[in-house]
Amino acid sequence: MIYKMRAKKVKIDLRPKIKIQVDSRTTITVRSMEAFKAWKERYPDATIIE
């Protein structure tokens, strides 16, 4: 028997990317402002880069 494998569907995420600078060396990318608020609680000096 011959089985054909299905190709995986590509999921496109249209949510905006928000870059956050936590400290002088660490940059994090998040997808929502709720995630930014969670990081802001841990690191009060966090700022949005883009």
Secondary structure, 3 states (H helix, E strand, C coil): CCCCCCCCCCCCCCCCCEEEECCCCCEEEECCHHHHHHHHHHCCCCEECC
